[in-house]
């Protein structure tokens, strides 16, 4: 790494360094339990025993050596995280900074078809309400639609996974505008400037006039709590989505 960083600072023009890491590499307790050791708090380095009551700490960014051309490491994620990129980069020492995309608990599967830039996917066919989702919240949307299908609403909801916010899939939006009078957008990020806003703008610019309901985080502070508690509070869990979808269907 020292050699690569020394060499890359001499390259002209923009530089992108892709580093693939293995969490916990070189420390046996962390290799065995990567989730816990992502932010273990205080621990005994020799035995690997965590000290009870010690607070875990995961900084958003961390200063490195002043000799390194890559200093700051703000965590910038897809979706809501994108809006922090501009405001966080002044914390980095010019002219270089690192962008980290946390992988989370993704499952790497071979031989998957390529994902085309700006192309969404048709998840479920339906006739009355078009549901447009983006990101992992689409899994919960699928569960909610399936739950409603089992209660006599099968075939009522069409589900589209937009995948991309920019460039957005114009073909899906055109199809939705042509065939649906009821549209729901679902995102677990802010609705202002997000998927909901993009769909509203597209429909207005192309003279479509469906009723659009935007589900997500509106422009307000959200209470503290666990992930499950916050999704429930925002009605973005399975129960809340079932309620919202049913309300739109029965209007």
Secondary structure as a PSIPRED ss2 file (coil, helix, strand):
# PSIPRED VFORMAT (PSIPRED V4.0)

   1 X C   1.000  0.000  0.000
   2 X H   0.000  1.000  0.000
   3 X H   0.000  1.000  0.000
   4 X H   0.000  1.000  0.000
   5 X H   0.000  1.000  0.000
   6 X H   0.000  1.000  0.000
   7 X H   0.000  1.000  0.000
   8 X H   0.000  1.000  0.000
   9 X C   1.000  0.000  0.000
  10 X C   1.000  0.000  0.000
  11 X C   1.000  0.000  0.000
  12 X C   1.000  0.000  0.000
  13 X C   1.000  0.000  0.000
  14 X C   1.000  0.000  0.000
  15 X C   1.000  0.000  0.000
  16 X C   1.000  0.000  0.000
  17 X C   1.000  0.000  0.000
  18 X C   1.000  0.000  0.000
  19 X C   1.000  0.000  0.000
  20 X C   1.000  0.000  0.000
  21 X C   1.000  0.000  0.000
  22 X C   1.000  0.000  0.000
  23 X C   1.000  0.000  0.000
  24 X C   1.000  0.000  0.000
  25 X C   1.000  0.000  0.000
  26 X C   1.000  0.000  0.000
  27 X C   1.000  0.000  0.000
  28 X H   0.000  1.000  0.000
  29 X H   0.000  1.000  0.000
  30 X H   0.000  1.000  0.000
  31 X H   0.000  1.000  0.000
  32 X H   0.000  1.000  0.000
  33 X C   1.000  0.000  0.000
  34 X C   1.000  0.000  0.000
  35 X C   1.000  0.000  0.000
  36 X H   0.000  1.000  0.000
  37 X H   0.000  1.000  0.000
  38 X H   0.000  1.000  0.000
  39 X C   1.000  0.000  0.000
  40 X C   1.000  0.000  0.000
  41 X C   1.000  0.000  0.000
  42 X C   1.000  0.000  0.000
  43 X E   0.000  0.000  1.000
  44 X C   1.000  0.000  0.000
  45 X C   1.000  0.000  0.000
  46 X C   1.000  0.000  0.000
  47 X C   1.000  0.000  0.000
  48 X C   1.000  0.000  0.000
  49 X C   1.000  0.000  0.000
  50 X E   0.000  0.000  1.000
  51 X C   1.000  0.000  0.000
  52 X C   1.000  0.000  0.000
  53 X C   1.000  0.000  0.000
  54 X C   1.000  0.000  0.000
  55 X C   1.000  0.000  0.000
  56 X C   1.000  0.000  0.000
  57 X C   1.000  0.000  0.000
  58 X C   1.000  0.000  0.000
  59 X C   1.000  0.000  0.000
  60 X C   1.000  0.000  0.000
  61 X C   1.000  0.000  0.000
  62 X C   1.000  0.000  0.000
  63 X C   1.000  0.000  0.000
  64 X C   1.000  0.000  0.000
  65 X C   1.000  0.000  0.000
  66 X C   1.000  0.000  0.000
  67 X C   1.000  0.000  0.000
  68 X C   1.000  0.000  0.000
  69 X C   1.000  0.000  0.000
  70 X C   1.000  0.000  0.000
  71 X C   1.000  0.000  0.000
  72 X C   1.000  0.000  0.000
  73 X E   0.000  0.000  1.000
  74 X E   0.000  0.000  1.000
  75 X E   0.000  0.000  1.000
  76 X C   1.000  0.000  0.000
  77 X C   1.000  0.000  0.000
  78 X C   1.000  0.000  0.000
  79 X H   0.000  1.000  0.000
  80 X H   0.000  1.000  0.000
  81 X H   0.000  1.000  0.000
  82 X H   0.000  1.000  0.000
  83 X H   0.000  1.000  0.000
  84 X H   0.000  1.000  0.000
  85 X H   0.000  1.000  0.000
  86 X H   0.000  1.000  0.000
  87 X H   0.000  1.000  0.000
  88 X H   0.000  1.000  0.000
  89 X H   0.000  1.000  0.000
  90 X H   0.000  1.000  0.000
  91 X H   0.000  1.000  0.000
  92 X C   1.000  0.000  0.000
  93 X C   1.000  0.000  0.000
  94 X C   1.000  0.000  0.000
  95 X C   1.000  0.000  0.000
  96 X C   1.000  0.000  0.000
  97 X C   1.000  0.000  0.000
  98 X E   0.000  0.000  1.000
  99 X E   0.000  0.000  1.000
 100 X E   0.000  0.000  1.000
 101 X C   1.000  0.000  0.000
 102 X C   1.000  0.000  0.000
 103 X C   1.000  0.000  0.000
 104 X C   1.000  0.000  0.000
 105 X C   1.000  0.000  0.000
 106 X C   1.000  0.000  0.000
 107 X C   1.000  0.000  0.000
 108 X C   1.000  0.000  0.000
 109 X C   1.000  0.000  0.000
 110 X C   1.000  0.000  0.000
 111 X C   1.000  0.000  0.000
 112 X C   1.000  0.000  0.000
 113 X C   1.000  0.000  0.000
 114 X C   1.000  0.000  0.000
 115 X C   1.000  0.000  0.000
 116 X C   1.000  0.000  0.000
 117 X C   1.000  0.000  0.000
 118 X C   1.000  0.000  0.000
 119 X C   1.000  0.000  0.000
 120 X C   1.000  0.000  0.000
 121 X E   0.000  0.000  1.000
 122 X E   0.000  0.000  1.000
 123 X E   0.000  0.000  1.000
 124 X E   0.000  0.000  1.000
 125 X C   1.000  0.000  0.000
 126 X C   1.000  0.000  0.000
 127 X C   1.000  0.000  0.000
 128 X C   1.000  0.000  0.000
 129 X E   0.000  0.000  1.000
 130 X E   0.000  0.000  1.000
 131 X E   0.000  0.000  1.000
 132 X E   0.000  0.000  1.000
 133 X E   0.000  0.000  1.000
 134 X C   1.000  0.000  0.000
 135 X C   1.000  0.000  0.000
 136 X C   1.000  0.000  0.000
 137 X H   0.000  1.000  0.000
 138 X H   0.000  1.000  0.000
 139 X H   0.000  1.000  0.000
 140 X H   0.000  1.000  0.000
 141 X H   0.000  1.000  0.000
 142 X H   0.000  1.000  0.000
 143 X H   0.000  1.000  0.000
 144 X H   0.000  1.000  0.000
 145 X H   0.000  1.000  0.000
 146 X H   0.000  1.000  0.000
 147 X H   0.000  1.000  0.000
 148 X H   0.000  1.000  0.000
 149 X H   0.000  1.000  0.000
 150 X H   0.000  1.000  0.000
 151 X H   0.000  1.000  0.000
 152 X H   0.000  1.000  0.000
 153 X H   0.000  1.000  0.000
 154 X C   1.000  0.000  0.000
 155 X C   1.000  0.000  0.000
 156 X C   1.000  0.000  0.000
 157 X E   0.000  0.000  1.000
 158 X E   0.000  0.000  1.000
 159 X E   0.000  0.000  1.000
 160 X E   0.000  0.000  1.000
 161 X E   0.000  0.000  1.000
 162 X C   1.000  0.000  0.000
 163 X C   1.000  0.000  0.000
 164 X C   1.000  0.000  0.000
 165 X C   1.000  0.000  0.000
 166 X C   1.000  0.000  0.000
 167 X C   1.000  0.000  0.000
 168 X C   1.000  0.000  0.000
 169 X C   1.000  0.000  0.000
 170 X H   0.000  1.000  0.000
 171 X H   0.000  1.000  0.000
 172 X H   0.000  1.000  0.000
 173 X H   0.000  1.000  0.000
 174 X H   0.000  1.000  0.000
 175 X H   0.000  1.000  0.000
 176 X H   0.000  1.000  0.000
 177 X H   0.000  1.000  0.000
 178 X H   0.000  1.000  0.000
 179 X H   0.000  1.000  0.000
 180 X C   1.000  0.000  0.000
 181 X C   1.000  0.000  0.000
 182 X E   0.000  0.000  1.000
 183 X E   0.000  0.000  1.000
 184 X E   0.000  0.000  1.000
 185 X E   0.000  0.000  1.000
 186 X E   0.000  0.000  1.000
 187 X E   0.000  0.000  1.000
 188 X E   0.000  0.000  1.000
 189 X E   0.000  0.000  1.000
 190 X E   0.000  0.000  1.000
 191 X C   1.000  0.000  0.000
 192 X C   1.000  0.000  0.000
 193 X C   1.000  0.000  0.000
 194 X C   1.000  0.000  0.000
 195 X H   0.000  1.000  0.000
 196 X H   0.000  1.000  0.000
 197 X H   0.000  1.000  0.000
 198 X H   0.000  1.000  0.000
 199 X H   0.000  1.000  0.000
 200 X H   0.000  1.000  0.000
 201 X H   0.000  1.000  0.000
 202 X H   0.000  1.000  0.000
 203 X H   0.000  1.000  0.000
 204 X H   0.000  1.000  0.000
 205 X H   0.000  1.000  0.000
 206 X C   1.000  0.000  0.000
 207 X C   1.000  0.000  0.000
 208 X C   1.000  0.000  0.000
 209 X C   1.000  0.000  0.000
 210 X C   1.000  0.000  0.000
 211 X E   0.000  0.000  1.000
 212 X E   0.000  0.000  1.000
 213 X E   0.000  0.000  1.000
 214 X E   0.000  0.000  1.000
 215 X E   0.000  0.000  1.000
 216 X E   0.000  0.000  1.000
 217 X E   0.000  0.000  1.000
 218 X C   1.000  0.000  0.000
 219 X C   1.000  0.000  0.000
 220 X C   1.000  0.000  0.000
 221 X C   1.000  0.000  0.000
 222 X C   1.000  0.000  0.000
 223 X C   1.000  0.000  0.000
 224 X C   1.000  0.000  0.000
 225 X C   1.000  0.000  0.000
 226 X C   1.000  0.000  0.000
 227 X H   0.000  1.000  0.000
 228 X H   0.000  1.000  0.000
 229 X H   0.000  1.000  0.000
 230 X H   0.000  1.000  0.000
 231 X H   0.000  1.000  0.000
 232 X H   0.000  1.000  0.000
 233 X H   0.000  1.000  0.000
 234 X C   1.000  0.000  0.000
 235 X C   1.000  0.000  0.000
 236 X C   1.000  0.000  0.000
 237 X C   1.000  0.000  0.000
 238 X H   0.000  1.000  0.000
 239 X H   0.000  1.000  0.000
 240 X H   0.000  1.000  0.000
 241 X H   0.000  1.000  0.000
 242 X H   0.000  1.000  0.000
 243 X H   0.000  1.000  0.000
 244 X H   0.000  1.000  0.000
 245 X H   0.000  1.000  0.000
 246 X H   0.000  1.000  0.000
 247 X H   0.000  1.000  0.000
 248 X H   0.000  1.000  0.000
 249 X H   0.000  1.000  0.000
 250 X C   1.000  0.000  0.000
 251 X C   1.000  0.000  0.000
